[in-house]
Amino acid sequence: MKITHRKKLIAEFWTMVRYGTVGVLNTGLFTLTVWLLHKTGWHYAAYTTLAYSIAILFSFLMNYFFTFRKSTAAIAPMFMKFILVSLSLLGCVQLIQMLLIEKLAWPEVAGVISGMVFYTGMGYILNRLWVFNRVPPTMGTRNL
């Protein structure tokens, strides 16, 4: 049993490494998009929404095929869950940014980074536990 448990821990470690790698690439893509759109004069709500949209699609594809290696699993249900999680988090991020930047007068960059930190942490938890969950459905449930 110890060998099986150890193999699971090692496998989970490498999944986390892959998730982190995708996160770094995704953060780079997001940051570059935000920077370019900010430099062209877009409002922070518009440039972060577009940047998150691009990053969401990139992140799903990379996590589906690379991180969680679900290439044989049905993509549509996972994508719908991923979109639900991502849009919910994006709404929270926009609220966090508005509160920090407009209500508390934080510098724009600090408000945007705070939203990114929230999105990243909650995104990992929700994607790992719900969207790309490896646990099969409960044995006691019946298909009606």
SELO-361453 format. One line per field, with one value per atom (N, C-alpha, C): atom name; residue in one letter; x, y, z; residue number from 1. Coordinates in steps of 0.2 Angstrom, whole numbers. Example, Ala and Ser with C-alpha at 12.3 -4.5 7.8 and 13.67 -1.06 7.14 Angstrom:
BEGIN
atomo: (N	CA	C	N	CA	C);
residuo: (A	A	A	S	S	S);
c1: (66	62	66	64	68	64);
c2: (-28	-22	-16	-11	-5	0);
c3: (39	39	39	35	36	39);
num: (1	1	1	2	2	2);
***
This chain:
BEGIN
atomo: (N	CA	C	N	CA	C	N	CA	C	N	CA	C	N	CA	C	N	CA	C	N	CA	C	N	CA	C	N	CA	C	N	CA	C	N	CA	C	N	CA	C	N	CA	C	N	CA	C	N	CA	C	N	CA	C	N	CA	C	N	CA	C	N	CA	C	N	CA	C	N	CA	C	N	CA	C	N	CA	C	N	CA	C	N	CA	C	N	CA	C	N	CA	C	N	CA	C	N	CA	C	N	CA	C	N	CA	C	N	CA	C	N	CA	C	N	CA	C	N	CA	C	N	CA	C	N	CA	C	N	CA	C	N	CA	C	N	CA	C	N	CA	C	N	CA	C	N	CA	C	N	CA	C	N	CA	C	N	CA	C	N	CA	C	N	CA	C	N	CA	C	N	CA	C	N	CA	C	N	CA	C	N	CA	C	N	CA	C	N	CA	C	N	CA	C	N	CA	C	N	CA	C	N	CA	C	N	CA	C	N	CA	C	N	CA	C	N	CA	C	N	CA	C	N	CA	C	N	CA	C	N	CA	C	N	CA	C	N	CA	C	N	CA	C	N	CA	C	N	CA	C	N	CA	C	N	CA	C	N	CA	C	N	CA	C	N	CA	C	N	CA	C	N	CA	C	N	CA	C	N	CA	C	N	CA	C	N	CA	C	N	CA	C	N	CA	C	N	CA	C	N	CA	C	N	CA	C	N	CA	C	N	CA	C	N	CA	C	N	CA	C	N	CA	C	N	CA	C	N	CA	C	N	CA	C	N	CA	C	N	CA	C	N	CA	C	N	CA	C	N	CA	C	N	CA	C	N	CA	C	N	CA	C	N	CA	C	N	CA	C	N	CA	C	N	CA	C	N	CA	C	N	CA	C	N	CA	C	N	CA	C	N	CA	C	N	CA	C	N	CA	C	N	CA	C	N	CA	C	N	CA	C	N	CA	C	N	CA	C	N	CA	C	N	CA	C	N	CA	C	N	CA	C	N	CA	C	N	CA	C	N	CA	C	N	CA	C	N	CA	C	N	CA	C	N	CA	C	N	CA	C	N	CA	C	N	CA	C	N	CA	C	N	CA	C	N	CA	C	N	CA	C	N	CA	C	N	CA	C	N	CA	C	N	CA	C	N	CA	C	N	CA	C);
residuo: (M	M	M	K	K	K	I	I	I	T	T	T	H	H	H	R	R	R	K	K	K	K	K	K	L	L	L	I	I	I	A	A	A	E	E	E	F	F	F	W	W	W	T	T	T	M	M	M	V	V	V	R	R	R	Y	Y	Y	G	G	G	T	T	T	V	V	V	G	G	G	V	V	V	L	L	L	N	N	N	T	T	T	G	G	G	L	L	L	F	F	F	T	T	T	L	L	L	T	T	T	V	V	V	W	W	W	L	L	L	L	L	L	H	H	H	K	K	K	T	T	T	G	G	G	W	W	W	H	H	H	Y	Y	Y	A	A	A	A	A	A	Y	Y	Y	T	T	T	T	T	T	L	L	L	A	A	A	Y	Y	Y	S	S	S	I	I	I	A	A	A	I	I	I	L	L	L	F	F	F	S	S	S	F	F	F	L	L	L	M	M	M	N	N	N	Y	Y	Y	F	F	F	F	F	F	T	T	T	F	F	F	R	R	R	K	K	K	S	S	S	T	T	T	A	A	A	A	A	A	I	I	I	A	A	A	P	P	P	M	M	M	F	F	F	M	M	M	K	K	K	F	F	F	I	I	I	L	L	L	V	V	V	S	S	S	L	L	L	S	S	S	L	L	L	L	L	L	G	G	G	C	C	C	V	V	V	Q	Q	Q	L	L	L	I	I	I	Q	Q	Q	M	M	M	L	L	L	L	L	L	I	I	I	E	E	E	K	K	K	L	L	L	A	A	A	W	W	W	P	P	P	E	E	E	V	V	V	A	A	A	G	G	G	V	V	V	I	I	I	S	S	S	G	G	G	M	M	M	V	V	V	F	F	F	Y	Y	Y	T	T	T	G	G	G	M	M	M	G	G	G	Y	Y	Y	I	I	I	L	L	L	N	N	N	R	R	R	L	L	L	W	W	W	V	V	V	F	F	F	N	N	N	R	R	R	V	V	V	P	P	P	P	P	P	T	T	T	M	M	M	G	G	G	T	T	T	R	R	R	N	N	N	L	L	L);
c1: (4	0	4	10	14	17	18	21	15	9	4	2	2	1	7	13	19	18	16	15	10	5	-1	2	6	9	13	17	22	18	13	9	5	3	0	5	11	16	17	18	19	13	7	1	1	3	4	9	15	20	18	14	11	6	2	-3	1	6	10	13	15	18	13	7	2	0	0	-1	4	10	15	14	13	12	6	1	-6	-5	-2	0	4	8	12	8	4	-1	-6	-9	-13	-10	-4	-1	1	4	5	-1	-6	-13	-15	-15	-17	-12	-6	-1	-2	-3	-4	-11	-16	-22	-22	-19	-19	-15	-9	-5	-9	-14	-18	-24	-25	-30	-36	-37	-43	-44	-51	-52	-51	-49	-47	-52	-58	-64	-64	-63	-63	-57	-51	-45	-44	-46	-45	-51	-56	-61	-59	-56	-54	-48	-43	-37	-39	-44	-46	-50	-53	-57	-52	-46	-41	-38	-36	-33	-37	-44	-48	-48	-48	-48	-41	-36	-29	-28	-31	-30	-34	-40	-44	-40	-38	-35	-29	-25	-18	-20	-25	-26	-29	-34	-37	-32	-28	-23	-17	-14	-7	-7	-11	-10	-14	-20	-24	-25	-22	-22	-29	-34	-41	-42	-38	-39	-44	-45	-50	-57	-57	-63	-68	-74	-79	-77	-75	-73	-79	-85	-90	-92	-93	-95	-90	-84	-78	-78	-78	-78	-84	-90	-95	-94	-91	-89	-84	-79	-73	-76	-80	-83	-87	-91	-95	-90	-85	-80	-76	-74	-70	-74	-81	-85	-87	-88	-89	-83	-77	-71	-70	-71	-71	-75	-81	-86	-83	-81	-78	-72	-68	-62	-64	-69	-71	-74	-77	-80	-74	-69	-63	-59	-58	-55	-59	-65	-69	-69	-70	-69	-62	-57	-50	-48	-50	-47	-52	-58	-63	-65	-67	-69	-64	-58	-53	-47	-47	-42	-35	-35	-29	-26	-20	-17	-20	-21	-24	-20	-13	-9	-10	-11	-12	-19	-24	-31	-31	-28	-28	-24	-18	-14	-18	-21	-25	-31	-34	-39	-35	-29	-26	-24	-22	-20	-27	-32	-38	-40	-40	-42	-38	-31	-27	-28	-29	-30	-36	-42	-48	-49	-46	-46	-43	-37	-34	-39	-41	-45	-52	-55	-61	-60	-55	-53	-51	-47	-44	-50	-54	-59	-66	-67	-73	-73	-69	-69	-65	-59	-55	-55	-60	-60	-59	-54	-53	-58	-61	-65	-72	-73	-79	-85	-91	-97	-98	-102	-104	-107	-105	-107	-115	-117	-124	-129	-127	-132	-134	-140	-143	-144	-143	-145	-152	-156	-163	-165);
c2: (-6	0	6	6	12	14	9	10	14	11	14	21	22	29	34	31	35	37	32	34	39	39	44	51	51	57	60	56	58	60	57	59	65	66	72	78	77	82	84	80	82	85	83	87	94	95	102	106	102	106	108	103	105	111	110	116	122	122	128	131	126	128	132	129	132	138	139	145	151	149	154	156	151	153	157	155	159	166	167	173	178	175	179	181	177	178	184	183	188	194	194	201	204	201	204	207	204	206	212	212	218	224	223	228	231	227	230	234	231	235	241	241	247	252	250	255	259	255	258	262	263	267	264	258	254	255	255	255	249	249	242	237	239	234	230	234	231	227	230	226	220	220	214	209	211	206	203	206	203	199	201	197	191	191	185	180	183	178	175	178	174	169	171	167	161	162	156	151	153	148	144	148	145	140	143	139	132	132	126	121	123	119	116	120	117	113	114	110	104	104	98	93	95	91	90	94	94	92	97	96	90	89	84	78	79	74	70	74	72	71	70	69	64	59	54	55	60	62	66	66	71	78	82	89	94	93	97	99	93	95	98	96	99	107	108	115	119	116	120	122	117	118	123	123	127	135	135	142	145	140	143	145	141	143	150	150	156	162	162	168	170	165	167	171	168	171	178	178	185	190	188	193	195	190	192	197	195	199	206	207	214	218	214	217	219	215	216	222	222	228	235	234	241	243	239	241	244	240	242	249	249	255	261	260	265	267	263	265	266	262	263	267	269	273	269	263	259	261	261	261	256	257	253	246	246	240	236	239	235	231	235	232	226	227	222	216	217	211	208	211	208	204	206	202	195	196	190	185	188	183	179	183	179	174	176	172	165	166	161	156	158	153	150	153	150	146	148	144	137	137	130	126	128	124	122	126	124	120	121	117	110	109	103	99	102	98	97	101	100	99	104	103	97	96	91	85	84	80	72	69	62	57	59	54	53	46	44	45	46	47	41	43	38	32	26	20	19	22	21	25	29	33	29	30	27	31	29	33	32	37	36	38);
c3: (0	0	0	3	4	-3	-7	-14	-18	-18	-22	-19	-13	-10	-12	-12	-14	-22	-26	-33	-34	-30	-31	-29	-24	-22	-27	-30	-35	-41	-43	-49	-48	-42	-40	-40	-38	-38	-45	-50	-57	-60	-58	-60	-58	-52	-49	-53	-55	-58	-65	-69	-75	-74	-69	-68	-67	-63	-62	-69	-73	-79	-84	-84	-88	-85	-78	-75	-77	-77	-79	-86	-90	-97	-98	-95	-95	-92	-87	-84	-89	-92	-97	-103	-105	-110	-108	-102	-99	-98	-95	-94	-100	-105	-111	-115	-114	-117	-113	-107	-102	-104	-104	-105	-112	-117	-124	-124	-121	-122	-117	-112	-107	-111	-114	-118	-123	-126	-131	-129	-122	-119	-117	-117	-115	-108	-106	-99	-95	-89	-86	-86	-85	-86	-93	-98	-105	-106	-104	-106	-102	-95	-91	-94	-96	-98	-104	-109	-115	-114	-109	-108	-104	-99	-96	-101	-106	-111	-115	-117	-121	-116	-110	-106	-104	-103	-101	-107	-113	-118	-118	-118	-118	-112	-106	-100	-100	-103	-103	-108	-114	-118	-116	-112	-110	-104	-99	-94	-96	-101	-103	-106	-111	-114	-111	-107	-104	-97	-93	-86	-83	-85	-82	-87	-93	-98	-99	-101	-102	-109	-113	-120	-123	-118	-120	-116	-112	-108	-113	-111	-115	-114	-119	-118	-116	-119	-118	-111	-107	-100	-96	-97	-94	-96	-102	-105	-102	-101	-98	-91	-87	-80	-80	-84	-84	-86	-91	-92	-86	-83	-77	-72	-70	-65	-67	-73	-76	-76	-78	-78	-71	-67	-60	-57	-58	-55	-59	-65	-68	-65	-64	-61	-54	-50	-44	-44	-49	-51	-52	-57	-59	-52	-48	-42	-37	-37	-32	-35	-42	-45	-44	-45	-44	-37	-32	-25	-23	-25	-24	-27	-34	-38	-37	-38	-38	-31	-27	-20	-15	-15	-10	-13	-19	-23	-23	-23	-24	-31	-32	-39	-43	-50	-54	-55	-55	-55	-49	-43	-37	-37	-40	-40	-45	-51	-56	-53	-50	-48	-42	-38	-33	-36	-41	-44	-47	-50	-53	-48	-42	-36	-34	-33	-31	-36	-43	-48	-49	-48	-48	-43	-36	-31	-31	-32	-32	-39	-44	-50	-49	-46	-45	-41	-35	-31	-35	-38	-41	-47	-51	-57	-55	-50	-47	-44	-40	-36	-40	-45	-49	-56	-60	-67	-69	-67	-69	-64	-60	-55	-57	-54	-56	-53	-48	-44	-48	-49	-52	-48	-52	-48	-43	-38	-32	-35	-32	-35	-33	-28	-26	-31	-35	-39	-45	-47	-53	-59	-65	-71	-72	-72	-73	-80);
num: (1	1	1	2	2	2	3	3	3	4	4	4	5	5	5	6	6	6	7	7	7	8	8	8	9	9	9	10	10	10	11	11	11	12	12	12	13	13	13	14	14	14	15	15	15	16	16	16	17	17	17	18	18	18	19	19	19	20	20	20	21	21	21	22	22	22	23	23	23	24	24	24	25	25	25	26	26	26	27	27	27	28	28	28	29	29	29	30	30	30	31	31	31	32	32	32	33	33	33	34	34	34	35	35	35	36	36	36	37	37	37	38	38	38	39	39	39	40	40	40	41	41	41	42	42	42	43	43	43	44	44	44	45	45	45	46	46	46	47	47	47	48	48	48	49	49	49	50	50	50	51	51	51	52	52	52	53	53	53	54	54	54	55	55	55	56	56	56	57	57	57	58	58	58	59	59	59	60	60	60	61	61	61	62	62	62	63	63	63	64	64	64	65	65	65	66	66	66	67	67	67	68	68	68	69	69	69	70	70	70	71	71	71	72	72	72	73	73	73	74	74	74	75	75	75	76	76	76	77	77	77	78	78	78	79	79	79	80	80	80	81	81	81	82	82	82	83	83	83	84	84	84	85	85	85	86	86	86	87	87	87	88	88	88	89	89	89	90	90	90	91	91	91	92	92	92	93	93	93	94	94	94	95	95	95	96	96	96	97	97	97	98	98	98	99	99	99	100	100	100	101	101	101	102	102	102	103	103	103	104	104	104	105	105	105	106	106	106	107	107	107	108	108	108	109	109	109	110	110	110	111	111	111	112	112	112	113	113	113	114	114	114	115	115	115	116	116	116	117	117	117	118	118	118	119	119	119	120	120	120	121	121	121	122	122	122	123	123	123	124	124	124	125	125	125	126	126	126	127	127	127	128	128	128	129	129	129	130	130	130	131	131	131	132	132	132	133	133	133	134	134	134	135	135	135	136	136	136	137	137	137	138	138	138	139	139	139	140	140	140	141	141	141	142	142	142	143	143	143	144	144	144);
***
